[in-house]
Amino acid sequence: MNRKNVCIILGICFCLFTGTIAQNTGTSISLNGPWTLHFWKQPHKAISSPEEMAGISYQTIPATVPGNVEIDLQKAGLIKDPRVGSNVYDLRPYEAYQWCYQRRFSTPTLKESERCLLHF
């Protein structure tokens, strides 16, 4: 097995759905569960790769996949439950943010004729 690091950078999208790694042999490995969420105020030109993140400062909190940013922010204590009263307005400062979900996982060793697909 090889260790891989995956980083998904999201601009407008706030929901991340279930992910799996699938070999053409039919084997699937669930990527559901704990991830890390990095977030920052989006610069004029949006960040589009993990390499571009090296030059910026960002916050990091634990995250869960499947899930969404709002639930992760609430669990981290950064906002109150947005479903209650006017708490939804606590999300306003985050409207111009970018989000990067990150997780390390082991990939299967593949034969030359096999391939591995990452599904979201």
C-alpha positions, 0 to 999 in steps of 0.5 A: 500500500502507498500513502497518498495525500489528497487535497480538494479545494472548493470555491463556492461548493459547501458540501463534500459527498462520500468518496471512495477509491475503486480498483478495476477489480471491484474493490472499494475503500471508503474515504468517509470519516475524519478529514482536515479542513483548511480555509482562507479568505479568497484572494482576487485570483482563486487558489486552485492547487495545493502548491498555491496554498504554500504562500498563504495563511489559513485556518485548520479545523477537523472535518467529517466527510460526508458533511459540510462546512457549516457543520464543521465550523459549528463543531469547531466552536467557530459559529453557533447552530445556523438553524437557530434564530439569526445564527445563520448570519454568523456565516456571512464572514465566510461567504468569500472563503475558499475551502480545502478538505485534506486526508491521507490514505493508503492506496492499494498496490496495483498491477500494470494492467490495473488502475485506481479511480478516486470518486466523489 
